[in-house]
Amino acid sequence: MEHAIADPVGTGQNVLITGAGGQLGAALQERFPDADGRARDVFDVTASSLDYTPELVFHAAAWTDVDGAEEHPAQAELVNVQGTRNVVSLGAPVVYFSTDYVFDGAKPDAYVETDETAPLSVYGRTKLEGEREVRAGWVVRSSWLFGWTGRNFVRTMLALGKQQDEVRVVDDQRGCPTFVGHLAAAMPELVDLSYGTYHVAADGDCTWAEFAEAIFAEAGLSCRVVPISSSELGRRAQRPANSVLRSAHPDTPRLPDWQEGLRECLQRLDSLTID
């Protein structure tokens, strides 16, 4: 299906990026340098309005503090649901970035777009409700995002690995760690598809503990990973045991393996350190 916004997506003109201050927003801004990238302090999706009508919106602004959402459900709903409603009201097609946490993790194999949703947390519930606000556009579910900016698992492990001899990491949750650079790069191909819901996550899968081990190995850190259970960690929000995503749509962009994404991310972080 061809869309009227195909040319603006190529150039970035008349494209709005919400949440441009976050790790995904930064990757989208890099992929679309001419787009109007707005961080929260410039465009708060819960309150602000625009003085123009974009032709396409990449809606990356979100409440992403999974445990914090349990303590502040109203605020999470304000950002993830009402904020999305406000973005949709701009009248442009929307690419809404959602999450693997809309599933309960009980399925033994990978989740596809037609599987029943059953979020375990406030975060997952509000992101699912945000999906339902999208009338014209694409819902893009991804998994375990990480990048060279913002707060994410890779940057946290690197910091801990330089300070400690060992770290305790959950080994009973499995997902697809997805590099934001790869996800952003897939967007021109994605928006050439028909409106709908798509799973766009890294190829391959691992547990958090396996991910941590790979981070330390690639970074040359000697920190040891001690696998623990989710109950031992004792987080406020429940996470799905399995949140591996795959797409049932044959034309969905396929991302590189998560290990390739990790290597690219570490190279970016190294270049930032050198600069």
N, C-alpha and C positions, 0 to 999 in steps of 0.2 A: 504494500500500500504506500503510495507516494503522498507526502504531506506538503502543504504550502510553505512550511517552515524549513524545508530541506536546505535551501541556500543559506538562510541565516545561521543554521547549525554549522555549516561549513566555515563561515567567516567569523562567527561569534557575535555579529551585529544583531541588535535587538533581542539578545539573549540575556536573561536575568539569572544570576546564581545567588540563591539565599544561603546563609550560613557560610559565607566566603572566608570567615575567620577560622573555620574548623579544618580538620585534616582532609576530608573529602572535598570541601569547598576550595581549598588551596589547590588540590589536584585538578579540579574542574577549571579553575581560573587559569592554570598553566596550560591545559589543553585548549581552552577557548580564551586566549589573551585579550580579545576585543570585547568580551562579554562584560556586562555590568555586574561585577561581583560585589555584593554588599554583606558586610559582617553585621552582627547584631547591633552594634552601636550606631550604625548608619540606617539599617532597616530591620526593625524588630517586627517579626511576622505576627506577633500577638497584638500589635497596636498600630503600626505605621502603615501608611499608604504611599503609593508611587505617584509621581506626576506624569507618568507615561504608561502606555500599554505595551508590554513586551510581546514578542511573537512566540517565545518559548521560555519556560522557567525550569531550571534545574533546582529542585527544592531539597537542599541539603541541610537546611536549618532544622534542628531537632533537639529535644531533651534526650540525651544519651546516657545519663547517669542512671544505670540500671538499679542499683541499690538505693540511690537517692529518690527515685520515683516511688518506692514503697513508702518512704517517709513523707513525701510531698506529692501525693497523687494528683491534687488539683492543679499544681503548677505544671506537672508533666502533661496533663490533659490539655491545659491551656496552650502549651507550645505545640504538641504533636497533633492535636485535633483541631482546636480553634485556629491555631497558626496556619495549618494546612488549608482550612476552610477560607481563611483570608487570602491565601496565595491563589487558591482556585478562583476566588471572586475577581481576580485581576483580568480574567477572561482569556488567558492564553493556555495552550496545551502545557501540561505539567509532567515533568519526570519526577516522581516521588520516590525517594530512596527509603526502603523499608528494611526489615530485618528477619533473620532466621528465627528470632525469638517469638514469632507469631505462632510457632508450633510447640507442642508439648514434649517432643523428643521421644515419644513412645514407639515410633515406627522403627523397625530394625534396619531399614536401608534408607537411601537418600530421599528427601522430600522433593516432590515436583509441584508445579503450580496448582494442580487440581486436588491436592491433598487437603483434608479438612484442617482448618486452623483451630488452635486451642491454647492460647497463650497462658503461661504460668505466672506471669508477673505484670505489674502495672505498666511497666515499660512496654512489654509485648502487646498488652491490650490497647494502650493508647496509640501505638504505631499501627496496629490493625485497624483501629477506628479511623486513623488518618488515611489509610488506604481507601476506605469507603467514601472519603470526601472527594476523591479524584473522579471527575466525570469524563473529562477528555484528556487523555494522556496515558502515561506508562507507569505502572508500579514496578519498581526494580528492587527485588529482595536480594540482599547480599549477606555475607557472613564474616564476622570477626575482622572488621576493617583495621588496617594499620597503615601508617605512612611516616613521612619524614618530619611532620609537624604534629602538634597537638599531643594529647594524652592517649597513649595506646600501649598495648602489651609489649610490643617490641622495645619501645623506648624505656618502659619501666624495667624490663628484664635486663637491658643493657646497663642501666644505672645500678640495679641491684647486683648484677654479676661483677661489677667493678669494685663493689663495696664488701661483698660477702663471699664466704667459701661455699655456701649452699643456699638454695631456696626451696621452699615447699610449694608445689604447684599441683593443681587439680588434674587428675588423670582419668576421670570418669565422665568427662564431657568431650564430645567429638564434633568438630566443625571444619570449615574450609577457610583458613586465614587468607584474607583477600587484600592485596596491595591496592591502595586507592589510585595509584597511577595507572594500573591495568584497568580498573573499573572505569575511570574517567575516559581512557582511550577507547573504550568500547561504546561510548555513548553515540557518536555519529552513526554507527551501524545500527544501534538499538532504536533510535528514533526514526529510522526508515521502515521499521516494522509497524504492523497495525497496533492500535491502542490495546492495552491489556496488561496482564501481570506476567512478569518474567523473572526467573531466577538467574542471576548473573553473579557467580562466585568463582573463586579460584578452583582450578582442577586439583584433584587429590584431596586428602583430608588427614587430620591428625587430632590428637588430644592436646590440651593446653600444656601438659608436661612434655610431650613430644615436640611441641612448638618451641618451648623454652630450651630444650636440649639442642635443637637445630640453631636457635639464635646464638647460643654460647659457642657452638662448634664453628659456625660461620664467622663469628666475631673473634675467635681465638681466645675465648675466656675459659678459665679452668673451673668456674663455678659448677658445683654438682646440683643436679635436680633431684629432689626427694618427692616422689609421687604421693599424693594424698587424695582423699575422697572429698566430694563436695560438702558432706556433712562435717568433716573435720575442719574445713575452711570456715563454715558457719556464716556465709553471706546472708544478708537480709532477704534478697530476692532469689527465688528459685530459678535455675537455668535448665533448659532442656538437655537431657543426656546426649541426644543425637540431634544435631541441627545441620547436618550435611545437606547442601542444596544442589540439585541438578535440574536442568530444564527439559521439559517434555516437548518444547517447540524446536523443530529442527533448525530454524534460522536464528535462534538466539546466539549472540556473540559468545564465543568460548574463550575464557581467560586462560593464561598460562598457569602452570602448576604453582602452588603456594610457595614452594621452595625457591623458584625463580623470582617470585615477587619479593621474598625475603632478601635475596642477594641484591636485587635492585635497590631495595629500601636501604640496606646497609651501605651500599655505594653512595647513595644520596646523602646519607648522614655523614659519611666520611668526607665527602666533598664540602659539606657545610662546615665541618670542623677545620678542614684545611684552609677554607676561605676566611 
